[in-house]
């Protein structure tokens, strides 16, 4: 079992391909603060077919599960 699958299961989330792809982007990014739009752009660059709404829902799920933290940098993102 891959580490991202274990991490998602550990917090009670179902493992889906979009969640794994988003998790990998967040985990492996050299940038420490990514918006949902940033994640979506990286998915597009990789040729992944994941919708922006899915990215927003997944980011919210990850936040609720404690995998990521939301920060407000006062720029609306």
N, CA, C and O atoms as a Tripos MOL2 file, in Angstrom:
@<TRIPOS>MOLECULE
protein
  308   307    77     0     0
PROTEIN
NO_CHARGES

@<TRIPOS>ATOM
      1 N           0.8610   -1.1730    0.0000 N.3       1 UNK1
      2 CA          0.0000    0.0000    0.0000 C.3       1 UNK1
      3 C           0.9020    1.2290    0.0000 C.2       1 UNK1
      4 O           1.8630    1.2950    0.7670 O.2       1 UNK1
      5 N           0.6010    2.1840   -0.8430 N.am      2 UNK2
      6 CA          1.4250    3.3910   -0.9260 C.3       2 UNK2
      7 C           1.1800    4.2870    0.2810 C.2       2 UNK2
      8 O           0.1660    4.1660    0.9670 O.2       2 UNK2
      9 N           2.1220    5.1820    0.5260 N.am      3 UNK3
     10 CA          2.0340    6.0470    1.7020 C.3       3 UNK3
     11 C           0.8240    6.9790    1.6410 C.2       3 UNK3
     12 O           0.1870    7.2430    2.6610 O.2       3 UNK3
     13 N           0.5040    7.4810    0.4290 N.am      4 UNK4
     14 CA         -0.6520    8.3740    0.3490 C.3       4 UNK4
     15 C          -1.9490    7.6190    0.6230 C.2       4 UNK4
     16 O          -2.8600    8.1630    1.2470 O.2       4 UNK4
     17 N          -2.0410    6.3690    0.1620 N.am      5 UNK5
     18 CA         -3.2280    5.5620    0.4560 C.3       5 UNK5
     19 C          -3.3640    5.3440    1.9530 C.2       5 UNK5
     20 O          -4.4570    5.4550    2.5090 O.2       5 UNK5
     21 N          -2.2570    5.0350    2.5990 N.am      6 UNK6
     22 CA         -2.2710    4.8020    4.0490 C.3       6 UNK6
     23 C          -2.6670    6.0730    4.7890 C.2       6 UNK6
     24 O          -3.4510    6.0270    5.7360 O.2       6 UNK6
     25 N          -2.1260    7.2000    4.3590 N.am      7 UNK7
     26 CA         -2.4430    8.4810    5.0100 C.3       7 UNK7
     27 C          -3.9230    8.8100    4.8730 C.2       7 UNK7
     28 O          -4.5530    9.2350    5.8410 O.2       7 UNK7
     29 N          -4.4830    8.6200    3.6880 N.am      8 UNK8
     30 CA         -5.9050    8.8940    3.4840 C.3       8 UNK8
     31 C          -6.7680    7.9490    4.3100 C.2       8 UNK8
     32 O          -7.7370    8.3780    4.9370 O.2       8 UNK8
     33 N          -6.4260    6.6900    4.3120 N.am      9 UNK9
     34 CA         -7.2070    5.7150    5.0900 C.3       9 UNK9
     35 C          -7.1030    5.9860    6.5840 C.2       9 UNK9
     36 O          -8.0750    5.8180    7.3210 O.2       9 UNK9
     37 N          -5.9200    6.4050    7.0300 N.am     10 UNK10
     38 CA         -5.6900    6.6670    8.4540 C.3      10 UNK10
     39 C          -6.6460    7.7370    8.9820 C.2      10 UNK10
     40 O          -7.0800    7.6710   10.1320 O.2      10 UNK10
     41 N          -6.9700    8.7140    8.1510 N.am     11 UNK11
     42 CA         -7.8780    9.7850    8.5820 C.3      11 UNK11
     43 C          -9.3260    9.5010    8.1910 C.2      11 UNK11
     44 O         -10.1960   10.3550    8.3580 O.2      11 UNK11
     45 N          -9.5820    8.3000    7.6690 N.am     12 UNK12
     46 CA        -10.9490    7.8800    7.3830 C.3      12 UNK12
     47 C         -11.4910    8.2860    6.0320 C.2      12 UNK12
     48 O         -12.7030    8.2570    5.8190 O.2      12 UNK12
     49 N         -10.6090    8.6680    5.1050 N.am     13 UNK13
     50 CA        -11.0750    9.0450    3.7770 C.3      13 UNK13
     51 C         -10.9620    7.8740    2.8070 C.2      13 UNK13
     52 O         -10.0180    7.0860    2.8650 O.2      13 UNK13
     53 N         -11.9380    7.7800    1.9240 N.am     14 UNK14
     54 CA        -11.8940    6.7890    0.8620 C.3      14 UNK14
     55 C         -10.7800    7.1690   -0.1120 C.2      14 UNK14
     56 O         -10.6100    8.3450   -0.4350 O.2      14 UNK14
     57 N         -10.0380    6.1960   -0.5690 N.am     15 UNK15
     58 CA         -8.9540    6.4400   -1.5150 C.3      15 UNK15
     59 C          -9.5250    6.4460   -2.9270 C.2      15 UNK15
     60 O         -10.0570    5.4430   -3.4030 O.2      15 UNK15
     61 N          -9.4050    7.5980   -3.5870 N.am     16 UNK16
     62 CA         -9.8250    7.7260   -4.9800 C.3      16 UNK16
     63 C          -8.6420    8.2750   -5.7720 C.2      16 UNK16
     64 O          -7.7390    8.8860   -5.2000 O.2      16 UNK16
     65 N          -8.6460    8.0610   -7.0640 N.am     17 UNK17
     66 CA         -7.5480    8.5320   -7.9030 C.3      17 UNK17
     67 C          -7.3760   10.0560   -7.8210 C.2      17 UNK17
     68 O          -6.2460   10.5210   -7.6660 O.2      17 UNK17
     69 N          -8.4580   10.8540   -7.9210 N.am     18 UNK18
     70 CA         -8.2700   12.3010   -7.7910 C.3      18 UNK18
     71 C          -7.6730   12.6980   -6.4340 C.2      18 UNK18
     72 O          -6.8140   13.5770   -6.3750 O.2      18 UNK18
     73 N          -8.1150   12.0680   -5.3580 N.am     19 UNK19
     74 CA         -7.5700   12.3900   -4.0330 C.3      19 UNK19
     75 C          -6.0870   12.0500   -3.9500 C.2      19 UNK19
     76 O          -5.3060   12.8140   -3.3810 O.2      19 UNK19
     77 N          -5.6980   10.9220   -4.5050 N.am     20 UNK20
     78 CA         -4.2910   10.5310   -4.4930 C.3      20 UNK20
     79 C          -3.4610   11.5210   -5.3070 C.2      20 UNK20
     80 O          -2.3730   11.9100   -4.8830 O.2      20 UNK20
     81 N          -3.9620   11.9280   -6.4630 N.am     21 UNK21
     82 CA         -3.2280   12.8800   -7.3080 C.3      21 UNK21
     83 C          -3.0800   14.2270   -6.6030 C.2      21 UNK21
     84 O          -2.0070   14.8290   -6.6300 O.2      21 UNK21
     85 N          -4.1430   14.6940   -5.9810 N.am     22 UNK22
     86 CA         -4.0990   15.9690   -5.2570 C.3      22 UNK22
     87 C          -3.1770   15.8500   -4.0510 C.2      22 UNK22
     88 O          -2.3890   16.7580   -3.7850 O.2      22 UNK22
     89 N          -3.2640   14.7510   -3.3230 N.am     23 UNK23
     90 CA         -2.3800   14.5210   -2.1800 C.3      23 UNK23
     91 C          -0.9220   14.5660   -2.6230 C.2      23 UNK23
     92 O          -0.0900   15.1960   -1.9690 O.2      23 UNK23
     93 N          -0.6120   13.9010   -3.7270 N.am     24 UNK24
     94 CA          0.7700   13.8740   -4.2210 C.3      24 UNK24
     95 C           1.2680   15.2640   -4.5830 C.2      24 UNK24
     96 O           2.4190   15.6000   -4.3000 O.2      24 UNK24
     97 N           0.4300   16.0680   -5.1960 N.am     25 UNK25
     98 CA          0.8310   17.4330   -5.5360 C.3      25 UNK25
     99 C           1.1290   18.2220   -4.2640 C.2      25 UNK25
    100 O           2.1470   18.9090   -4.1760 O.2      25 UNK25
    101 N           0.2490   18.1220   -3.2940 N.am     26 UNK26
    102 CA          0.4590   18.8520   -2.0460 C.3      26 UNK26
    103 C           1.6950   18.3440   -1.3000 C.2      26 UNK26
    104 O           2.4530   19.1310   -0.7330 O.2      26 UNK26
    105 N           1.8860   17.0600   -1.3040 N.am     27 UNK27
    106 CA          3.0050   16.4410   -0.5840 C.3      27 UNK27
    107 C           4.3540   16.7450   -1.2410 C.2      27 UNK27
    108 O           5.3460   16.9590   -0.5440 O.2      27 UNK27
    109 N           4.3950   16.7640   -2.5620 N.am     28 UNK28
    110 CA          5.6680   16.8480   -3.2780 C.3      28 UNK28
    111 C           5.9880   18.2330   -3.8270 C.2      28 UNK28
    112 O           7.0310   18.4180   -4.4540 O.2      28 UNK28
    113 N           5.1240   19.1920   -3.6090 N.am     29 UNK29
    114 CA          5.3580   20.5270   -4.1500 C.3      29 UNK29
    115 C           6.4980   21.2260   -3.4130 C.2      29 UNK29
    116 O           6.6150   21.1360   -2.1910 O.2      29 UNK29
    117 N           7.3240   21.9140   -4.1720 N.am     30 UNK30
    118 CA          8.3830   22.7070   -3.5570 C.3      30 UNK30
    119 C           7.8010   23.9720   -2.9300 C.2      30 UNK30
    120 O           8.4050   24.5600   -2.0320 O.2      30 UNK30
    121 N           6.6320   24.3840   -3.4030 N.am     31 UNK31
    122 CA          5.9380   25.5190   -2.8100 C.3      31 UNK31
    123 C           5.1900   25.0220   -1.5760 C.2      31 UNK31
    124 O           4.5940   23.9450   -1.5980 O.2      31 UNK31
    125 N           5.2200   25.7980   -0.5150 N.am     32 UNK32
    126 CA          4.5760   25.3580    0.7240 C.3      32 UNK32
    127 C           3.1340   25.8120    0.8560 C.2      32 UNK32
    128 O           2.3730   25.2390    1.6360 O.2      32 UNK32
    129 N           2.7480   26.8310    0.1080 N.am     33 UNK33
    130 CA          1.3940   27.3590    0.2180 C.3      33 UNK33
    131 C           0.7550   27.3680   -1.1650 C.2      33 UNK33
    132 O           1.0220   28.2390   -1.9930 O.2      33 UNK33
    133 N          -0.0940   26.3750   -1.3870 N.am     34 UNK34
    134 CA         -0.7840   26.2580   -2.6740 C.3      34 UNK34
    135 C          -2.2700   26.5230   -2.4810 C.2      34 UNK34
    136 O          -2.8750   26.0570   -1.5160 O.2      34 UNK34
    137 N          -2.8410   27.2660   -3.3960 N.am     35 UNK35
    138 CA         -4.2910   27.4390   -3.4060 C.3      35 UNK35
    139 C          -4.8990   26.2750   -4.1850 C.2      35 UNK35
    140 O          -4.1870   25.5140   -4.8400 O.2      35 UNK35
    141 N          -6.2080   26.1480   -4.1070 N.am     36 UNK36
    142 CA         -6.8910   25.1140   -4.8850 C.3      36 UNK36
    143 C          -6.6420   25.3330   -6.3740 C.2      36 UNK36
    144 O          -6.4910   24.3770   -7.1350 O.2      36 UNK36
    145 N          -6.6000   26.6100   -6.7840 N.am     37 UNK37
    146 CA         -6.3320   26.9210   -8.1900 C.3      37 UNK37
    147 C          -4.9220   26.4900   -8.5920 C.2      37 UNK37
    148 O          -4.7110   26.0030   -9.7030 O.2      37 UNK37
    149 N          -3.9550   26.6730   -7.6810 N.am     38 UNK38
    150 CA         -2.5820   26.2350   -7.9510 C.3      38 UNK38
    151 C          -2.5330   24.7150   -8.1620 C.2      38 UNK38
    152 O          -1.8770   24.2230   -9.0800 O.2      38 UNK38
    153 N          -3.2310   23.9970   -7.3060 N.am     39 UNK39
    154 CA         -3.2690   22.5340   -7.4220 C.3      39 UNK39
    155 C          -3.9040   22.1410   -8.7460 C.2      39 UNK39
    156 O          -3.4090   21.2540   -9.4410 O.2      39 UNK39
    157 N          -5.0040   22.8050   -9.0920 N.am     40 UNK40
    158 CA         -5.6960   22.5260  -10.3490 C.3      40 UNK40
    159 C          -4.7740   22.7610  -11.5480 C.2      40 UNK40
    160 O          -4.7430   21.9480  -12.4720 O.2      40 UNK40
    161 N          -4.0270   23.8580  -11.5390 N.am     41 UNK41
    162 CA         -3.0980   24.1500  -12.6310 C.3      41 UNK41
    163 C          -2.0200   23.0820  -12.7440 C.2      41 UNK41
    164 O          -1.6400   22.6950  -13.8500 O.2      41 UNK41
    165 N          -1.5270   22.6070  -11.6110 N.am     42 UNK42
    166 CA         -0.5050   21.5570  -11.6330 C.3      42 UNK42
    167 C          -1.0810   20.2520  -12.1960 C.2      42 UNK42
    168 O          -0.3980   19.5290  -12.9220 O.2      42 UNK42
    169 N          -2.3310   19.9610  -11.8590 N.am     43 UNK43
    170 CA         -2.9820   18.7760  -12.4240 C.3      43 UNK43
    171 C          -3.0900   18.8940  -13.9430 C.2      43 UNK43
    172 O          -2.8160   17.9380  -14.6690 O.2      43 UNK43
    173 N          -3.4910   20.0760  -14.4150 N.am     44 UNK44
    174 CA         -3.5930   20.2970  -15.8610 C.3      44 UNK44
    175 C          -2.2300   20.1380  -16.5300 C.2      44 UNK44
    176 O          -2.1290   19.5270  -17.5930 O.2      44 UNK44
    177 N          -1.1820   20.6830  -15.9130 N.am     45 UNK45
    178 CA          0.1690   20.5680  -16.4590 C.3      45 UNK45
    179 C           0.6050   19.1100  -16.5780 C.2      45 UNK45
    180 O           1.3400   18.7520  -17.4980 O.2      45 UNK45
    181 N           0.1590   18.2800  -15.6580 N.am     46 UNK46
    182 CA          0.4880   16.8490  -15.6700 C.3      46 UNK46
    183 C          -0.3920   16.0660  -16.6310 C.2      46 UNK46
    184 O          -0.1480   14.8860  -16.8810 O.2      46 UNK46
    185 N          -1.4250   16.7270  -17.1760 N.am     47 UNK47
    186 CA         -2.3320   16.0450  -18.0820 C.3      47 UNK47
    187 C          -3.4190   15.2590  -17.3770 C.2      47 UNK47
    188 O          -4.0550   14.3900  -17.9740 O.2      47 UNK47
    189 N          -3.6320   15.5680  -16.0910 N.am     48 UNK48
    190 CA         -4.6660   14.8660  -15.3270 C.3      48 UNK48
    191 C          -6.0180   15.5310  -15.5260 C.2      48 UNK48
    192 O          -6.1210   16.7570  -15.5580 O.2      48 UNK48
    193 N          -7.0440   14.7180  -15.6580 N.am     49 UNK49
    194 CA         -8.3980   15.2000  -15.8890 C.3      49 UNK49
    195 C          -9.1740   15.2190  -14.5740 C.2      49 UNK49
    196 O          -9.9930   14.3410  -14.3040 O.2      49 UNK49
    197 N          -8.8980   16.2400  -13.7630 N.am     50 UNK50
    198 CA         -9.5990   16.4200  -12.4970 C.3      50 UNK50
    199 C         -10.1780   17.8290  -12.5190 C.2      50 UNK50
    200 O          -9.4590   18.7970  -12.7640 O.2      50 UNK50
    201 N         -11.4660   17.9390  -12.2650 N.am     51 UNK51
    202 CA        -12.1350   19.2360  -12.3360 C.3      51 UNK51
    203 C         -11.8080   20.1410  -11.1610 C.2      51 UNK51
    204 O         -11.4220   19.6770  -10.0880 O.2      51 UNK51
    205 N         -11.9670   21.4250  -11.3800 N.am     52 UNK52
    206 CA        -11.6970   22.4100  -10.3330 C.3      52 UNK52
    207 C         -12.6040   22.1990   -9.1220 C.2      52 UNK52
    208 O         -12.1520   22.3370   -7.9860 O.2      52 UNK52
    209 N         -13.8680   21.8680   -9.3480 N.am     53 UNK53
    210 CA        -14.7910   21.6210   -8.2320 C.3      53 UNK53
    211 C         -14.3120   20.4360   -7.3930 C.2      53 UNK53
    212 O         -14.4260   20.4590   -6.1670 O.2      53 UNK53
    213 N         -13.7820   19.4120   -8.0400 N.am     54 UNK54
    214 CA        -13.2440   18.2560   -7.3190 C.3      54 UNK54
    215 C         -12.0450   18.6660   -6.4750 C.2      54 UNK54
    216 O         -11.8900   18.2050   -5.3440 O.2      54 UNK54
    217 N         -11.2070   19.5230   -7.0180 N.am     55 UNK55
    218 CA        -10.0450   20.0040   -6.2630 C.3      55 UNK55
    219 C         -10.5210   20.7580   -5.0260 C.2      55 UNK55
    220 O         -10.0210   20.5150   -3.9280 O.2      55 UNK55
    221 N         -11.4770   21.6660   -5.1880 N.am     56 UNK56
    222 CA        -11.9920   22.4170   -4.0410 C.3      56 UNK56
    223 C         -12.5870   21.4790   -2.9790 C.2      56 UNK56
    224 O         -12.3150   21.6390   -1.7890 O.2      56 UNK56
    225 N         -13.3940   20.5070   -3.4070 N.am     57 UNK57
    226 CA        -13.9980   19.5650   -2.4510 C.3      57 UNK57
    227 C         -12.9260   18.7590   -1.7360 C.2      57 UNK57
    228 O         -13.0100   18.5390   -0.5270 O.2      57 UNK57
    229 N         -11.9230   18.3200   -2.4760 N.am     58 UNK58
    230 CA        -10.8710   17.4910   -1.9010 C.3      58 UNK58
    231 C         -10.0210   18.2930   -0.9250 C.2      58 UNK58
    232 O          -9.6670   17.7980    0.1450 O.2      58 UNK58
    233 N          -9.6950   19.5210   -1.2860 N.am     59 UNK59
    234 CA         -8.9280   20.3750   -0.3790 C.3      59 UNK59
    235 C          -9.7050   20.5920    0.9170 C.2      59 UNK59
    236 O          -9.1250   20.5660    2.0020 O.2      59 UNK59
    237 N         -11.0040   20.8050    0.8060 N.am     60 UNK60
    238 CA        -11.8470   20.9780    2.0010 C.3      60 UNK60
    239 C         -11.8630   19.6860    2.8480 C.2      60 UNK60
    240 O         -11.7670   19.7420    4.0740 O.2      60 UNK60
    241 N         -11.9830   18.5400    2.1860 N.am     61 UNK61
    242 CA        -11.9340   17.2620    2.9090 C.3      61 UNK61
    243 C         -10.6100   17.0790    3.6210 C.2      61 UNK61
    244 O         -10.5770   16.6580    4.7780 O.2      61 UNK61
    245 N          -9.5140   17.3930    2.9350 N.am     62 UNK62
    246 CA         -8.1860   17.2800    3.5390 C.3      62 UNK62
    247 C          -8.0540   18.2200    4.7330 C.2      62 UNK62
    248 O          -7.4580   17.8630    5.7490 O.2      62 UNK62
    249 N          -8.6040   19.4080    4.6080 N.am     63 UNK63
    250 CA         -8.5630   20.3560    5.7230 C.3      63 UNK63
    251 C          -9.3710   19.8180    6.8990 C.2      63 UNK63
    252 O          -8.8940   19.8260    8.0340 O.2      63 UNK63
    253 N         -10.5770   19.3550    6.6400 N.am     64 UNK64
    254 CA        -11.4360   18.8090    7.6970 C.3      64 UNK64
    255 C         -10.8030   17.5960    8.3720 C.2      64 UNK64
    256 O         -11.0080   17.3680    9.5640 O.2      64 UNK64
    257 N         -10.0300   16.8140    7.6050 N.am     65 UNK65
    258 CA         -9.3960   15.6060    8.1330 C.3      65 UNK65
    259 C          -8.0730   15.9110    8.8420 C.2      65 UNK65
    260 O          -7.4820   15.0270    9.4620 O.2      65 UNK65
    261 N          -7.6110   17.1580    8.7490 N.am     66 UNK66
    262 CA         -6.3640   17.5270    9.4180 C.3      66 UNK66
    263 C          -5.1170   17.2250    8.6160 C.2      66 UNK66
    264 O          -4.0130   17.2770    9.1580 O.2      66 UNK66
    265 N          -5.2630   16.9100    7.3360 N.am     67 UNK67
    266 CA         -4.1050   16.6220    6.4850 C.3      67 UNK67
    267 C          -3.3980   17.9140    6.1010 C.2      67 UNK67
    268 O          -2.1700   17.9610    6.0240 O.2      67 UNK67
    269 N          -4.1820   18.9620    5.8620 N.am     68 UNK68
    270 CA         -3.6170   20.2660    5.4990 C.3      68 UNK68
    271 C          -4.2380   21.3310    6.3860 C.2      68 UNK68
    272 O          -5.2510   21.1010    7.0450 O.2      68 UNK68
    273 N          -3.6130   22.4990    6.3910 N.am     69 UNK69
    274 CA         -4.1390   23.6420    7.1320 C.3      69 UNK69
    275 C          -4.4550   24.7690    6.1680 C.2      69 UNK69
    276 O          -3.7500   24.9670    5.1790 O.2      69 UNK69
    277 N          -5.5070   25.5010    6.4540 N.am     70 UNK70
    278 CA         -5.8750   26.6660    5.6600 C.3      70 UNK70
    279 C          -5.1860   27.8890    6.2730 C.2      70 UNK70
    280 O          -5.1510   28.0570    7.4920 O.2      70 UNK70
    281 N          -4.6470   28.7250    5.4050 N.am     71 UNK71
    282 CA         -4.0430   29.9840    5.8370 C.3      71 UNK71
    283 C          -4.6820   31.1180    5.0550 C.2      71 UNK71
    284 O          -4.9690   30.9820    3.8660 O.2      71 UNK71
    285 N          -4.8980   32.2250    5.7240 N.am     72 UNK72
    286 CA         -5.4530   33.4040    5.0730 C.3      72 UNK72
    287 C          -4.3460   34.4360    4.9240 C.2      72 UNK72
    288 O          -3.8900   35.0090    5.9140 O.2      72 UNK72
    289 N          -3.9120   34.6760    3.6910 N.am     73 UNK73
    290 CA         -2.8380   35.6060    3.4280 C.3      73 UNK73
    291 C          -3.3510   36.9650    2.9740 C.2      73 UNK73
    292 O          -2.5870   37.7850    2.4640 O.2      73 UNK73
    293 N          -4.6540   37.2020    3.1610 N.am     74 UNK74
    294 CA         -5.2840   38.4820    2.8660 C.3      74 UNK74
    295 C          -5.2870   38.8590    1.3930 C.2      74 UNK74
    296 O          -5.5180   40.0210    1.0590 O.2      74 UNK74
    297 N          -5.0370   37.9120    0.5150 N.am     75 UNK75
    298 CA         -5.1020   38.2190   -0.9190 C.3      75 UNK75
    299 C          -6.3130   37.5610   -1.5630 C.2      75 UNK75
    300 O          -6.4310   37.5210   -2.7880 O.2      75 UNK75
    301 N          -7.2140   37.0440   -0.7300 N.am     76 UNK76
    302 CA         -8.4300   36.4370   -1.2550 C.3      76 UNK76
    303 C          -8.2870   34.9970   -1.6760 C.2      76 UNK76
    304 O          -9.2290   34.4150   -2.2140 O.2      76 UNK76
    305 N          -7.1170   34.4020   -1.4410 N.am     77 UNK77
    306 CA         -6.8800   33.0190   -1.8400 C.3      77 UNK77
    307 C          -6.4960   32.2110   -0.6300 C.2      77 UNK77
    308 O          -6.2510   31.0100   -0.7420 O.2      77 UNK77
@<TRIPOS>BOND
     1     1     2 1
     2     2     3 1
     3     3     4 2
     4     3     5 am
     5     5     6 1
     6     6     7 1
     7     7     8 2
     8     7     9 am
     9     9    10 1
    10    10    11 1
    11    11    12 2
    12    11    13 am
    13    13    14 1
    14    14    15 1
    15    15    16 2
    16    15    17 am
    17    17    18 1
    18    18    19 1
    19    19    20 2
    20    19    21 am
    21    21    22 1
    22    22    23 1
    23    23    24 2
    24    23    25 am
    25    25    26 1
    26    26    27 1
    27    27    28 2
    28    27    29 am
    29    29    30 1
    30    30    31 1
    31    31    32 2
    32    31    33 am
    33    33    34 1
    34    34    35 1
    35    35    36 2
    36    35    37 am
    37    37    38 1
    38    38    39 1
    39    39    40 2
    40    39    41 am
    41    41    42 1
    42    42    43 1
    43    43    44 2
    44    43    45 am
    45    45    46 1
    46    46    47 1
    47    47    48 2
    48    47    49 am
    49    49    50 1
    50    50    51 1
    51    51    52 2
    52    51    53 am
    53    53    54 1
    54    54    55 1
    55    55    56 2
    56    55    57 am
    57    57    58 1
    58    58    59 1
    59    59    60 2
    60    59    61 am
    61    61    62 1
    62    62    63 1
    63    63    64 2
    64    63    65 am
    65    65    66 1
    66    66    67 1
    67    67    68 2
    68    67    69 am
    69    69    70 1
    70    70    71 1
    71    71    72 2
    72    71    73 am
    73    73    74 1
    74    74    75 1
    75    75    76 2
    76    75    77 am
    77    77    78 1
    78    78    79 1
    79    79    80 2
    80    79    81 am
    81    81    82 1
    82    82    83 1
    83    83    84 2
    84    83    85 am
    85    85    86 1
    86    86    87 1
    87    87    88 2
    88    87    89 am
    89    89    90 1
    90    90    91 1
    91    91    92 2
    92    91    93 am
    93    93    94 1
    94    94    95 1
    95    95    96 2
    96    95    97 am
    97    97    98 1
    98    98    99 1
    99    99   100 2
   100    99   101 am
   101   101   102 1
   102   102   103 1
   103   103   104 2
   104   103   105 am
   105   105   106 1
   106   106   107 1
   107   107   108 2
   108   107   109 am
   109   109   110 1
   110   110   111 1
   111   111   112 2
   112   111   113 am
   113   113   114 1
   114   114   115 1
   115   115   116 2
   116   115   117 am
   117   117   118 1
   118   118   119 1
   119   119   120 2
   120   119   121 am
   121   121   122 1
   122   122   123 1
   123   123   124 2
   124   123   125 am
   125   125   126 1
   126   126   127 1
   127   127   128 2
   128   127   129 am
   129   129   130 1
   130   130   131 1
   131   131   132 2
   132   131   133 am
   133   133   134 1
   134   134   135 1
   135   135   136 2
   136   135   137 am
   137   137   138 1
   138   138   139 1
   139   139   140 2
   140   139   141 am
   141   141   142 1
   142   142   143 1
   143   143   144 2
   144   143   145 am
   145   145   146 1
   146   146   147 1
   147   147   148 2
   148   147   149 am
   149   149   150 1
   150   150   151 1
   151   151   152 2
   152   151   153 am
   153   153   154 1
   154   154   155 1
   155   155   156 2
   156   155   157 am
   157   157   158 1
   158   158   159 1
   159   159   160 2
   160   159   161 am
   161   161   162 1
   162   162   163 1
   163   163   164 2
   164   163   165 am
   165   165   166 1
   166   166   167 1
   167   167   168 2
   168   167   169 am
   169   169   170 1
   170   170   171 1
   171   171   172 2
   172   171   173 am
   173   173   174 1
   174   174   175 1
   175   175   176 2
   176   175   177 am
   177   177   178 1
   178   178   179 1
   179   179   180 2
   180   179   181 am
   181   181   182 1
   182   182   183 1
   183   183   184 2
   184   183   185 am
   185   185   186 1
   186   186   187 1
   187   187   188 2
   188   187   189 am
   189   189   190 1
   190   190   191 1
   191   191   192 2
   192   191   193 am
   193   193   194 1
   194   194   195 1
   195   195   196 2
   196   195   197 am
   197   197   198 1
   198   198   199 1
   199   199   200 2
   200   199   201 am
   201   201   202 1
   202   202   203 1
   203   203   204 2
   204   203   205 am
   205   205   206 1
   206   206   207 1
   207   207   208 2
   208   207   209 am
   209   209   210 1
   210   210   211 1
   211   211   212 2
   212   211   213 am
   213   213   214 1
   214   214   215 1
   215   215   216 2
   216   215   217 am
   217   217   218 1
   218   218   219 1
   219   219   220 2
   220   219   221 am
   221   221   222 1
   222   222   223 1
   223   223   224 2
   224   223   225 am
   225   225   226 1
   226   226   227 1
   227   227   228 2
   228   227   229 am
   229   229   230 1
   230   230   231 1
   231   231   232 2
   232   231   233 am
   233   233   234 1
   234   234   235 1
   235   235   236 2
   236   235   237 am
   237   237   238 1
   238   238   239 1
   239   239   240 2
   240   239   241 am
   241   241   242 1
   242   242   243 1
   243   243   244 2
   244   243   245 am
   245   245   246 1
   246   246   247 1
   247   247   248 2
   248   247   249 am
   249   249   250 1
   250   250   251 1
   251   251   252 2
   252   251   253 am
   253   253   254 1
   254   254   255 1
   255   255   256 2
   256   255   257 am
   257   257   258 1
   258   258   259 1
   259   259   260 2
   260   259   261 am
   261   261   262 1
   262   262   263 1
   263   263   264 2
   264   263   265 am
   265   265   266 1
   266   266   267 1
   267   267   268 2
   268   267   269 am
   269   269   270 1
   270   270   271 1
   271   271   272 2
   272   271   273 am
   273   273   274 1
   274   274   275 1
   275   275   276 2
   276   275   277 am
   277   277   278 1
   278   278   279 1
   279   279   280 2
   280   279   281 am
   281   281   282 1
   282   282   283 1
   283   283   284 2
   284   283   285 am
   285   285   286 1
   286   286   287 1
   287   287   288 2
   288   287   289 am
   289   289   290 1
   290   290   291 1
   291   291   292 2
   292   291   293 am
   293   293   294 1
   294   294   295 1
   295   295   296 2
   296   295   297 am
   297   297   298 1
   298   298   299 1
   299   299   300 2
   300   299   301 am
   301   301   302 1
   302   302   303 1
   303   303   304 2
   304   303   305 am
   305   305   306 1
   306   306   307 1
   307   307   308 2
@<TRIPOS>SUBSTRUCTURE
     1 UNK1         2 RESIDUE 1 A UNK
     2 UNK2         6 RESIDUE 1 A UNK
     3 UNK3        10 RESIDUE 1 A UNK
     4 UNK4        14 RESIDUE 1 A UNK
     5 UNK5        18 RESIDUE 1 A UNK
     6 UNK6        22 RESIDUE 1 A UNK
     7 UNK7        26 RESIDUE 1 A UNK
     8 UNK8        30 RESIDUE 1 A UNK
     9 UNK9        34 RESIDUE 1 A UNK
    10 UNK10       38 RESIDUE 1 A UNK
    11 UNK11       42 RESIDUE 1 A UNK
    12 UNK12       46 RESIDUE 1 A UNK
    13 UNK13       50 RESIDUE 1 A UNK
    14 UNK14       54 RESIDUE 1 A UNK
    15 UNK15       58 RESIDUE 1 A UNK
    16 UNK16       62 RESIDUE 1 A UNK
    17 UNK17       66 RESIDUE 1 A UNK
    18 UNK18       70 RESIDUE 1 A UNK
    19 UNK19       74 RESIDUE 1 A UNK
    20 UNK20       78 RESIDUE 1 A UNK
    21 UNK21       82 RESIDUE 1 A UNK
    22 UNK22       86 RESIDUE 1 A UNK
    23 UNK23       90 RESIDUE 1 A UNK
    24 UNK24       94 RESIDUE 1 A UNK
    25 UNK25       98 RESIDUE 1 A UNK
    26 UNK26      102 RESIDUE 1 A UNK
    27 UNK27      106 RESIDUE 1 A UNK
    28 UNK28      110 RESIDUE 1 A UNK
    29 UNK29      114 RESIDUE 1 A UNK
    30 UNK30      118 RESIDUE 1 A UNK
    31 UNK31      122 RESIDUE 1 A UNK
    32 UNK32      126 RESIDUE 1 A UNK
    33 UNK33      130 RESIDUE 1 A UNK
    34 UNK34      134 RESIDUE 1 A UNK
    35 UNK35      138 RESIDUE 1 A UNK
    36 UNK36      142 RESIDUE 1 A UNK
    37 UNK37      146 RESIDUE 1 A UNK
    38 UNK38      150 RESIDUE 1 A UNK
    39 UNK39      154 RESIDUE 1 A UNK
    40 UNK40      158 RESIDUE 1 A UNK
    41 UNK41      162 RESIDUE 1 A UNK
    42 UNK42      166 RESIDUE 1 A UNK
    43 UNK43      170 RESIDUE 1 A UNK
    44 UNK44      174 RESIDUE 1 A UNK
    45 UNK45      178 RESIDUE 1 A UNK
    46 UNK46      182 RESIDUE 1 A UNK
    47 UNK47      186 RESIDUE 1 A UNK
    48 UNK48      190 RESIDUE 1 A UNK
    49 UNK49      194 RESIDUE 1 A UNK
    50 UNK50      198 RESIDUE 1 A UNK
    51 UNK51      202 RESIDUE 1 A UNK
    52 UNK52      206 RESIDUE 1 A UNK
    53 UNK53      210 RESIDUE 1 A UNK
    54 UNK54      214 RESIDUE 1 A UNK
    55 UNK55      218 RESIDUE 1 A UNK
    56 UNK56      222 RESIDUE 1 A UNK
    57 UNK57      226 RESIDUE 1 A UNK
    58 UNK58      230 RESIDUE 1 A UNK
    59 UNK59      234 RESIDUE 1 A UNK
    60 UNK60      238 RESIDUE 1 A UNK
    61 UNK61      242 RESIDUE 1 A UNK
    62 UNK62      246 RESIDUE 1 A UNK
    63 UNK63      250 RESIDUE 1 A UNK
    64 UNK64      254 RESIDUE 1 A UNK
    65 UNK65      258 RESIDUE 1 A UNK
    66 UNK66      262 RESIDUE 1 A UNK
    67 UNK67      266 RESIDUE 1 A UNK
    68 UNK68      270 RESIDUE 1 A UNK
    69 UNK69      274 RESIDUE 1 A UNK
    70 UNK70      278 RESIDUE 1 A UNK
    71 UNK71      282 RESIDUE 1 A UNK
    72 UNK72      286 RESIDUE 1 A UNK
    73 UNK73      290 RESIDUE 1 A UNK
    74 UNK74      294 RESIDUE 1 A UNK
    75 UNK75      298 RESIDUE 1 A UNK
    76 UNK76      302 RESIDUE 1 A UNK
    77 UNK77      306 RESIDUE 1 A UNK
